[in-house]
Amino acid sequence: MNQPQPNNPLHGVTLKAILEYLITEYGWERLGERINIHCFNYEPTINSSLKFLRTTDLARAKVERLYLDSISFDERKGKNAPTEEAPDVGSVWDRARRSE
């Protein structure tokens, strides 16, 4: 029943983890611009978005595609590469300014 899925990059990643990553990466406003669905544009919450995405295959596929593209981009740019520095402390905006 629980067979390994070596060719499935989403194996073991929950929809909630995907959504939290995308919100951290883009924020609700930019996420709503990239994927134009109501639950991202009007009073967005994680719970309402999860409920919608679990019932709408097309929207879920778009979210999963954006997640895979974002992860792939991060790996190409070395964003998630380990560093010898202390972990970043501060807001998302401070970290974004430092990485430019």
PLY file of the C-alpha trace (Angstrom):
ply
format ascii 1.0
element vertex 100
property float x
property float y
property float z
element edge 99
property int vertex1
property int vertex2
end_header
0.00 0.00 0.00
2.74 2.52 0.95
5.03 2.02 -2.00
7.97 4.38 -2.52
7.45 7.01 -5.20
10.92 8.10 -6.30
9.65 10.02 -9.36
6.97 12.00 -7.51
8.44 15.28 -6.20
5.27 15.94 -4.15
5.41 12.62 -2.29
5.24 13.30 1.44
4.49 17.02 1.04
1.11 18.06 2.39
-1.12 20.59 0.70
-0.93 22.72 3.84
2.89 22.75 3.67
2.74 23.72 -0.01
0.32 26.56 0.70
2.35 27.84 3.67
5.51 27.85 1.54
3.81 29.79 -1.25
2.34 32.32 1.19
5.76 32.85 2.74
7.38 33.11 -0.68
4.83 35.34 -2.45
2.29 36.61 0.08
-1.47 36.50 -0.49
-1.55 39.43 -2.93
1.13 38.13 -5.30
-0.20 34.59 -4.97
-3.63 35.85 -6.04
-2.04 37.58 -9.03
-0.20 34.45 -10.11
-3.15 32.11 -9.56
-6.39 34.02 -9.97
-8.77 32.16 -7.68
-11.29 33.70 -5.31
-9.88 32.14 -2.11
-6.53 33.92 -2.69
-7.99 37.30 -3.60
-10.89 37.95 -1.22
-10.40 37.58 2.54
-7.82 34.79 2.17
-7.15 32.33 4.97
-5.25 29.08 4.99
-8.30 27.09 6.09
-10.63 28.45 3.40
-7.95 27.97 0.75
-7.28 24.39 1.84
-10.99 23.58 1.76
-11.30 24.97 -1.78
-8.11 23.36 -3.10
-9.08 19.93 -1.75
-12.32 20.02 -3.75
-11.10 21.67 -6.98
-8.57 19.63 -8.92
-7.69 22.32 -11.47
-6.88 24.92 -8.82
-4.88 22.38 -6.82
-2.89 21.45 -9.92
-2.02 25.13 -10.49
-0.88 25.51 -6.87
1.23 22.34 -7.06
2.79 23.51 -10.36
3.69 26.91 -8.88
5.19 25.15 -5.83
7.32 22.85 -7.99
8.46 25.76 -10.16
9.34 27.81 -7.06
11.29 24.97 -5.45
13.10 24.32 -8.73
13.99 28.02 -9.07
15.25 28.11 -5.47
17.49 25.12 -6.11
18.89 26.62 -9.33
19.66 29.92 -7.59
21.11 28.23 -4.51
18.56 29.86 -2.24
18.28 26.83 0.02
21.97 26.00 0.00
23.45 25.54 3.47
25.62 28.36 4.71
28.04 28.59 7.59
26.46 31.80 8.86
24.11 31.99 11.78
20.47 31.58 10.80
18.78 34.74 9.55
16.90 36.66 12.17
14.43 39.36 11.25
11.45 39.90 9.09
10.89 38.50 5.62
11.57 41.96 4.21
14.97 42.16 5.93
15.98 38.76 4.56
14.81 39.74 1.05
16.88 42.93 1.14
19.97 41.02 2.26
19.66 38.49 -0.58
19.59 41.14 -3.35
0 1
1 2
2 3
3 4
4 5
5 6
6 7
7 8
8 9
9 10
10 11
11 12
12 13
13 14
14 15
15 16
16 17
17 18
18 19
19 20
20 21
21 22
22 23
23 24
24 25
25 26
26 27
27 28
28 29
29 30
30 31
31 32
32 33
33 34
34 35
35 36
36 37
37 38
38 39
39 40
40 41
41 42
42 43
43 44
44 45
45 46
46 47
47 48
48 49
49 50
50 51
51 52
52 53
53 54
54 55
55 56
56 57
57 58
58 59
59 60
60 61
61 62
62 63
63 64
64 65
65 66
66 67
67 68
68 69
69 70
70 71
71 72
72 73
73 74
74 75
75 76
76 77
77 78
78 79
79 80
80 81
81 82
82 83
83 84
84 85
85 86
86 87
87 88
88 89
89 90
90 91
91 92
92 93
93 94
94 95
95 96
96 97
97 98
98 99
